[in-house]
Amino acid sequence: SKTKISVRFKPMTKVLGVIPTRLGSTRIPEKILHNIHGKTLIEWTYERSKRARLLDDLVVATDSDRIAEAVKSFGAEAIMTSVKHQTGTDRAYEAAKKYKKFSPDVVAVIWGDEPLYPASIIDACIKKLLSDRELVAVAAADNITDPSMLGTDSVVKVVTDKDDRAIYISRALIPHWYKGDAPKYYHIIGAMVMRMDFLKKYVSMKQTPLEQIEGVEQLRIIENGYKLGIIKSNSGNLGVNTPIELQEVKRIIGKKLKHK
């Protein structure tokens, strides 16, 4: 008789999408609940993110009862988190720990105020992370085509090596065009996918000097010597950081609704 061979199957990687949100916002009060053509900003972002095919589930992490009620009203799950978090990534980690349906191997941290870029970019970040063991996280970046964005400090720029790993991230314009052909400029957009074991390590690390100077949480990864992958796209993304950007996002969404 044939000898039975015991085969241990590796379980499928489980990916949890988390949209960390808070009510406080300096430039636009309560912007996450702002009405854009009949839906709140968080609902637009949730609906877009839900289309990512590699997310096993998607939740909203918040410290606000009002946001939680708004999220539940459009049929999504809200997880309540501490009011003390310094970054959205810290908030996402608490939500991932509290999440009950499965134990996530990967957490996709998705910014709540960027409803325009396609869900396929979230999937691309997940694929890149799972295909390269050296990467602890992968962030999304978009090509800057609007010259007015180049000098705007709410637009966070990134430069990468030849393998699309982040070298540096800054609110300043990088790279500096000194000579040769004009560089392509990229800015960080609202998705960063992290291995759960690294996310746990990330939130335990102190904020790093450059992270504090620039106000850019991804720098904590680079400053500690870890590899951060970057997915580059040309989606024409625009986040809602200022009243002018809010009006432009309203215009773009309104135009899309007319052409449906």
N, C-alpha and C positions, 0 to 999 in steps of 0.2 A: 504494500500500500504506500501511497505517496505521503511524504512527510508534510504536515501542515506548516505553512510559513505564516508567522504573525506579522502583519503589516500595520504600522502605526501611521495613520493618516494625519497630516497637519491640518488643523481646523482652518476654515476660511478666515482671512483677515476681516475683522469687523471695524467699520469706519463710522464714527459718529460725527455729524456736523453740529457745531454749536455756534449760535449767533449771540455774542455777548452784547448787552445793551444796558444803558443807564439813562435816567431821565435828565440829569444835569448836562447842560451843554452851554459853553460860554458864548459862542458867536450866534447861535440860533437856539433860543430857549425851547426846551422840550421837542427838539427837532425830530426825534425818532417817532413821535406820534403826529407829526405834521401831515395834514391831509394833502394828498397829491391825486387829483382826479378821482376822488371817492374812496381812496385807500390810504392807510397810513404808510409812511416811509418803511417801517419795519415789515408791513405786509408785502409790499412790493419786493423787498429784499428776500423775504422768506419764500415767496412764490417762485422767484428766479432760482434761488438756491435749491429748492425742492426738485428741480429738473435735473440736478446732477445725478448721473446714473450709478455712481460708485458709493454714494452715501447709503448706509443701511438705515439710518434714521437722522432726523434733523430736529433740534430743539432750540429754544431761545433761553438764554441765561440772563437774569435781570435781578436788580435789587429794588425794583419798583412794582408795587401792587397795581398801579395804573397800566404799566406796560404788560404785566402778566394778564390782566383782564382783557386788554386789547388783543393779545396773542391768542388767548382762549376763544375770543369771539370769532376769529377766522379759522378755528379748528386745529390750532397748533398747540404743542406742549411747551409750557414755560416752567423753568426750574428756578426757584428763588435762591439767591446767593447773597453773600455779605456786602454791606455798603462800603467796606474798607479797602476793596481791591484797587491797586494802583494802575493796573493795565487790564485790557480785555482778555489777554491770555490767562492771567490769574483767575479771572471770573470763569473762563471756559473750563479751566482745570477743575474748579470746585463743582461745576455742573456735571462734568464727565465722571467725577467720583460719585456724585449723588445719583447718576442715571442708573436705572434698575433693569432694563429689558435685556441687556447683554453687557459684557465687559469689553469696552472698546480697546482695540490694538492701536488705532490711529484716530486722532482727533483733528477735524478740519475746523479751524477757527475762522469764522466768516464775519467780516465787519457788517454792522447793521445799516450803515448809511451809504451803501454803494449798490444801488439796484440795477445798474445798467449792463455790467459785463456779463457775457454768457456763462451758463452753468458748466459748459464744456471746459472752462478754464479751471474750475474746481477739480473736475475729473483728471485733467492733465497734471495738476499738482500731486494728486493722489498716486497716479501712475508713476510719475518720476520718483517719488519717495519710495514706493514699493519695488522699483527696479534697481535701486542703487543703495546698497547697505551702508555706504560711507556717509550718506545724508541723514541728518537727524530731523530735518524739517525742509519744507519747500514752500516758497512764497511766490505769489503771482506779481507780474510787472507788466505794464502797458507802455507801448511806444508813445512818446509825447509828440504830437503833431501841431498843437496849438502853441505858438511862441509865447503867449501871455502866461502859460503855465511854467515856463522855464525859470522865471525869477520869483515864483510864488512859494513861500516857505511851507504852505500847507500841502504842497506837492513834494513827496519824498522820493528823491532820485536814487538809483542804484547802478553800480557798475559791477560787471562780472568777469570771470576768467573765461578761457576758451570753452570750458565745459559747462558754462552757465551756472557757475557757483558764485555766490556773492563775495566780492572783494571788500566793498564798502557801500554804506547806505547813508545818505545825507539830505538835509533840507537845502543845502547849497547846490549849485549847478555843477554836477560832475558827469563825465570828465570835462576838464577845462580845454577848450578848443584853442590850441596854441599854433598848430600847423597841420598841413595835410588836408584830407577830405573831412567834411563836416561829420561829426560823430552822430550816431543814433542815440537819442536820450530816452531813458526808460524811468518810469516811476512805479513805486510799490502800490498795488491795489489790494482790495480787501479780502484776501484769502491766504491763510498760512496753515499748512498741513503738517502735523507733528506726530512722531511716534509717542504713544502714551507714556512709555518709560522715560523718554527724554523730557516730555512735558512736565512730569513729576519733578525731574531734576531742575528744569528751567525755573520753575516757580520757587524752588528752594535757594536759588542763587541770588546773591545781592545784585541790585541794579549796578551796572558798570559805568565807569566815568563817561565814555562816549555816548552811551545810551542816555544818560542824564543830560549831557550837554546838548545833544541833538533832539532829545525827546522822541527817540525811535527805539521801540522795544526789541526789534530784530537784531540790533547791534549787540545785545547781551549774548546772542548765539556766537557771533563772529569774534567778539572780544574774549570769549572763553575758549576759542580755538576749535569750535565745531564747524561742520560743513553745512551751509545753508544753500540749497538749490533754488534756482529761479526759473520760473516758466515765463517766457516772453510772449507777448501777444500784441495784436494791433486792433483792439476792440473799441477804441475811442471812449474808454471809461472815464467817468467823472464822478467823484464822490461829493457828498453834501457837507462841506466844511464851512462855507460862507453863505450869506443871503444871496449873493450873485449866482453861486453854484446851484443853490436850491431852485432859483428861477429857471436856470438853464436845464436842470434835470426835469422840471415840470414841463418845459417846452418840448424836450425830446420825447418824454413819455406821451404827452398829448399828441404829438405828431404820429407816433406809432399806433396809438388808439384810433386815429382817424383813418389810417391805412389798413386797419384790420378788415 
